[in-house]
Amino acid sequence: MNECGGRAARPTPLEDRVALVTGGARGIGRAIALRLAEDGARVAVIDLSDTGAQTAREIEETTGRATTFVKADISKEPEARAAVAAVETALGPVDILVNNAGITRDGLILVMDEGDWDAVLAVNLKGAFLMSKAVLRGMIRRRRGSIISISSVVGRRGNAGQVNYSAAKAGLIGLTKSLAREVASRDVRVNAVAPGYIETDMTAALDEPARNAIMKQVPLGRIGTPEAVADAVAFLAGDSASFITGVVLPVDGGLGI
Ligand code: NAP
């Protein structure tokens, strides 16, 4: 409560910023989009799925911030470029890009076909390249911008049954560090967050023994929440992280130690 007896206003460090979150319809992307809007940003949700429209509406109702939804496949260059143009028309120039959209097609290498490899690399890695390229010209011109890509603990440690996904997530780390070096002189920061096991549809398929096995490996002894990842992204997005670029921030309960 503040001294007038009302509830203290939540700080809005991202006031006047426009944020674009790929794969923002559900899971971690949804939590990130909501969190950035709570912090004051106008948020665009980009997703393959029409659920993104509902998510954008919910964010607008909860936070009172303008939002927009653009349906697009971020692994296709014309769609990625058109999505950024649509967001800029609706909300203004993009200040914050979160490359969150991701898919898995798991299997041991001997049964993994070329399509499983290509699909995972296309969404998780090429999509981040295309979206970063599409927003960067404006960020460089305005000398302001923050790009955050959602990598994974498996991009740092590897994981049996996920050569495609781990390669894509390790590739995102390389993309992040190289791009951070390319655009630092223009005041554009580029960072990554590497979640461990997080409670979403992507991990809902794990059976009880698999969950227990995972929890035994996590020093903090639990599966994380999408909100914990969103907190890390919100930090990297804003001015509290103004001297931080090229880092990979683990949000994994210590799994990657
Ligand atoms: P999720 O629940 O499966 O949500 C992913 C979202 O991305 C979905 O809304 C999906 O749309 C969308 N998407 C997929 N392909 C797309 C494309 N080509 N263009 C646009 N949107 C697309 O996943 P999540 O668990 O929240 O994961 C989010 C990110 O965190 C991913 O990059 C994932 O690899 C990473 N991550 C997750 C975990 C975890 O434990 N969950 C751990 C480490 C890293 P549809 O609904 O149409 O499929």
Residues whose N, C-alpha, C, O or C-beta is under 5 A from the ligand:
A	BS01	NAP	G23 A25 R26 G27 I28 G29 I46 D47 L48 S49 A72 D73 I74 S75 N100 A101 G102 V123 I150 S151 S152 P195 G196 Y197 I198 T200 D201 M202 T203
